[in-house]
Amino acid sequence: MTRINAFTLALKSLRHKPLSTAVNLVLMAVGVAMMSFVLSASQQLEERALRDANGIDLVVGAKGSPLQLILSSIYHIDIPTGNIPLATAADLQKNRMVKKVIPLALGDSFKGFRIVGTTSDYIAHYSGEIAQGKMFDAPMQAVLGAQAAANTGLTPGGRFIGSHGIAGGGDGHGDAPFTVTGVLKPTGSVLDRLVLTPVESVWHMHEGHGASHDEEEKDGMDEERELTALLVQYASPLAAAMLPRAVNSQPGLQAAQPAFESAKLFRMLGVGVDVLRGIAGIMLLSAALSMFVALYSALEERKTDLAILRTLGAPPRKLLSLLLVEGLLLASAGAALGWLAGHAALEILGRTMSDGQNLTLDGWHVAQAEAWLVPVALAIGFTAALLPALRAYRTDIATTLSH
């Protein structure tokens, strides 16, 4: 009965001061919400970034910013640095240090989803599988990622027109429509939000829109044709030391290493994440101080009530448990509200980013690091209540009632 009575009395005590209770709940909830938001979001972004770049050792593209080249060619969230000659792909594929070269031709989009000219190797790299229809096998055919298909409503047999740029607001290629041949199963990778087509489709849209050419003319056009980037897999560890330098020495070409650029990006993002964690920590500390002040003030106001409880037969440990339970109730309720609020905010952000065809976030993904949030919150509540609880434990009946 002791625990039940302590819980009931603590609950009534908190209800007796709704404003103070609300302030403490809000402070605790805000701190936990910020912490859970940051932990879950940062873990998801890092996991997805690593997954999208997995198995790609080098990206070859036009000279410019290496980070921009990585963002545009692997994550598809930036504009390309430029174009490179088609012959670059053949030259790299001949290199003994290269295992595989996957070409990318970028520049157009459909309803904000980037149209990527590539080969079936690109889809296979991300373990893409057909859910409906079939794989493309001719120019002006397209296979849609799961998210792209869901947001656009396109199904096999449907037709659409691409537009310039990646924002979906450029001029359309009205005389060069695509035909959807298939839709991919969800992969949880960048593949889900892309429209995939043979490289030749991109060339046809910008070279007379699919008009036929004789063999001699095609040979001449191949010399002028360009790609946006090449995704390269090494054939040996030696390539990591020699190939980037060899590529960078060529006019107009640059080699960007995803592992290096991603690490640099994480360091840049990590500063902001650390700042948010620091703010969340300050909020939790503020919650602890506020809770301590509230419980200590409540103790001073209820000295007589506590003394009367002692005279009615309540042992000292009952008073100790009463204050400790109050602190733990505030901390646990605030932690629960904060966790729900943090993940709800993340879900809203995830839906907003999904609508914008950017990196998506799952609002109810629980990061491993969140496991310590509840123990920390309870420890804060326990610590804040400990001194007032000890004072209540040592309440002197005669002295208190004489006043």
N, C-alpha and C positions, 0 to 999 in steps of 0.2 A: 504493500500500500504506500510505502514511503515514496517510491519513484512516481507513482500515479499522482499522489498529492503534490509533490514537488513540481511535476509537469503542469498540473492544473493551476496551481498558485502562480507559477511563472507566466503562464499564458494570460491569466487575469491581470497580472501586474503589467504586462506589455500592452494589453488592451486599455488599461487605465490611463496610459500616456500615449495616445495615438500619434501625436506629432513627433515626439522623440523617437518612437519606434519606427515611424515612416522614414525619418531622416537617416537613421542607422541602416535600415533596409536598403535605401536608395544608394548610400555610399558603398555598402558592401556589394550590391548588385552591379553598380557601374564598374567597379574595379574588376570583378569576376567576368563581367560581360566583355570588357576590353581585352582581358587576358585570353579568354576562350576564343574570341574573334581573331586575335592576332595569331595565336598558336595554330588554330585550324586552317586559317587562310594561308599562312606562310608554309605550312607543311604541304598543303594541296598544291600550291603553286610550284614549290620545289620538286615535288614528286612528278607532276605533269611535265615540267620543263625537262627533267632528267629523262623521263620516258620518251618524250618527243625527240630528244637528241641522242638517245641510245642507239649505238651501232653506226653512227655517222662520225667518222674520224676527222673529216676535213670538208670545208665548203669552199669551192672555187667560184669567184665572181669578179665583177668589175672593181677596179680600185675605188676606195672610199673608206667608210667606217667599217671595220671588221664586225663590230657589234650590230650595226645596221644590217650587214649581210646575213648574220646569223638570225636576227629577228625576222627578216623578210623571207628567208629561204627555209628555215626550220620551223619557226613558230607562226609565220605568216601574219604578223601583226605590225609590219612596217613596209615602207615602199622599198623596192630594190635599189641597189647602188648603180645599176646600169646593165648593159648587156655585154656578152662576150662572144667571140666567133664560134660557130658550130664546130669547126675543126679542133677546138680545144678539147672537146669530149673524146674524139678519136685518138688524139695524141696522148691524153691521160690514160685511156684504156689500154694503150700499147705498153705503158710503163710497167715494168716487172714488179714494182713496189705497190701497184694498185690492184686490188681484188675486184672492185666493182665501181662503176660510175653511173649515177642516176641523174638524168638531165631534168631541168626545170625550166619552163617558159612561162613567165608571169606577165601581168599587165592588165587583165580584165577581170570582171566579177559579175555575179548575178545576185541582186538583192543583198549586196554586202558580203556574199560568200565568194571567196577568191576562186577563180578558174585557174587551175594548174595544169599546164601542158606537161606531160611526163610519160613514163612507160608503166607497164604492169609491175615492174620491179619495185616501184615506189609504194604501190598498194601492198605488195607482198612483204615489204620491209616492216610495215606496221601490222602485219598479220591480218590484213583486211580480207573479209569473205563476203561474197554476194548473198544478200538476203532476198532480193527480188531481181528478176531479169537476168542479165548476163554482163560479162565484162565488155568494154569497148573493143572493137577490132578494126575500126576505120575512122578517118578524120571526121570531125563534126559529130561524133558520138560522145556521150558523157556518162560517167558513173558518179553518183552523188554519195557523199558521206551521210551517216545516219542523221546528224543534226541538221545538215543542209537540206536533206529531203524533208524532214519533219517541219522545218520552218517555212520552206517554200511551197510545200504541198505537191511537189513533183513526184511522179511515179514513172516506171518504165513505159515508154511510148509517148511521154509528154515532150513538148518542145519549148525552148526558151531562147531568148536573145541576150548575149553578153553585152556589157557596157564597159567603157574605158574606166580605169582606176579601180581602187579597192573599196571605195565608199558607196558604190552603187548609184552614183548620181551623174556619171559621165554619159557621153553620147553612145547610143546603142548601135550594134552591127545588125541592122534590120534585115539585110540581105544575106546573112550568114547564120541561120538559126541552128542550135544544137538539138539533137534528139537524145533523150535519156534512154539508155539501154539497161541500166541497173542501179540498184541502191545497196549500199554496203551495210553490214551489221555494225552495231556500235563497237568501237574499239577502245574508247577512253583516251584516245590520242588526238593529235591535230587532224588526223584523217577524217574525223567525224564532221568537221566544219568546212570541208573543201568540195569543190566541183572538179572532178578529174577527167581529163581528156587526153588523147594523143598529142604529142608536141606538134604534129603536122596541123592540127586544128588551129593552133595559135598563129602559125605561119599563114595558113589559108585565109584567116580573117583579115590579115594585113597585107596580103599579096594578091588581091583580085578576088578574094572571098570564094576560094574553092574552084576557080576556073582551071581547066585542064591545060597542061603545058607539055611540049614535046621533050624528049630526053635531053637534047642539047641545052634547051632552056633551063631544065631542071638542074643540070650540072652547074650552070652559071649561077643559078639562084642559090644553090647549096653553099657556094663560096661566100655569098652575101648574107646568108641566114645566120641568125644569132640565137643564143640561149641566155637565160637570166642567170642561172647558177648551176653548179654541178655538186652533187652530194657524193663524197668519195669514201670508200672503205679501203683501209690499208691491207696489203697482202703480207706485210712483215713489220716487226717493230722498228726496223731501220727506216721505214718510210716516215715515221714521226719526226725524225731528225733531219731528213734530207728533202722530202717532198715540199713542205711549205716554203723552204728557202728557194727551191728551184722554181716554184710557181711565182713567188713574189718578184723574182728577178726578170720575169717576162713583162714587156710593156702592156699596160692596160689590165693586167691580172693581179688579183690578190688572193691569198689563201687565209682563211679564218678557221681556227680550231674551236669547235663547239665547247669542248671541256674547259678551255681557258676563258673564252668569252662568257660562258654561263657562270663560271666561278666569279668573274668580275662583276657580272650583273647581280649575282646573289650578294656580293659584298656591298654593292650600292644599295640594294633593297634592304640589306641587313641593318644599315644605319637607321632607316626609318622604322623598321621592326623593333629595334632596340629602344628607340625613343618611345614608341607606343607601349612597350613593355614597362619602361620606366614610369610612364604616366600611370599605367594600371597599378604598378607597385605603390606609387604615391597615394592613389585612391584607396588601396587596401590598407595602407598605413593610417590614412585619415579615418577610415571606417573603424579601425581598431581604437584610435584615440577617442573618437566620438562615442563609441560604445562604452569605453572605460568611463568617460565623463558622465554619460547617462546613467550607467549602473551605480556609480559612486554617489551621484546626486540622489538617485532613487533610494539608495541605502540610508543616506542622511535623513531623508524625509520619512522613511519607514522604520526608523530605529524603535519607536514606541511599539509599532505593530509587531516587529520581530521579537521584542522583549515579551510582549503579551503571548506570542506563540510559545516562547520558552516556558512561561509560567503555566501554560496549558498542557505542558508535557512534551513539546517538540524538542528532540535532542539537538545539540549543536550541529551535528552533521546534516540535519534537515535544512537548517538555514544556509549551510555551506552549499548543499546541493541545489537549493532554490536559486541562488545567484548564478551558479555555474550553468544551470539549465537555461536560465534567461539568456546568458551569453551565447550558449550553443544554439538555442532556438533562433536568435537573431542572425547568427552566422550562417546556419544551415539554410534558413529561409532566403536570406540575401544571396547566398551562393546559388541556390536553385533558380531564383528569379534571374540572376545575372547570367547563368549558363543558358537559360532559355532565350533571354534577350540577345545575347551575343550570337547565338546560332540563328536566331530569327533574322537579325541584321545581316548575317552572312548569306542567308538564303535569299533575301531581297537583293543584295548585291549580286549574287550568282545569277538570279533571273535577269537582272539588268544587263549584266555582261553577256549573258546568253542571247538576249535580244539584239545586242550590238555585235554578235558574231565574234566576240573576243574569247579569251580564256574563260572557261566556266568553272564555277565553284559549287560544291555541294554543301548547303547550309547545315546539314545534319551529319556531316563527317566529323568524327571525334578523333582529335589528335592524341597520340600516346602521351604527350606531355601534359594534357589536360587532367590526367589521372591524379596529379598532385594538387589540383585546385581545391577539391573538397577537403582533404586533410589540412591544407593551409588555412582555408576559411574557418574550419572548426578550431584549429590551433589559435587563430586570431580571436575568435569568440571566447575560447577558454582562457587565454591570457588576459584579455580585457576584463573578464569577470573575476579573475583569480584574487586580486587584491580586495575588491569589495566583498567577495565571498569569505575571505579569511577574516575580515573585520566583522562580518555578520556572525561567523563562527565563534569569535571571541566576545560577542556582545555580553556586557555585564548587566544582568537583569535589574539589580538594585539601583545602580548608578543611573541607568537609562530611565527607569520609572520615577526616580526621585526628581528628575528634571521635568 
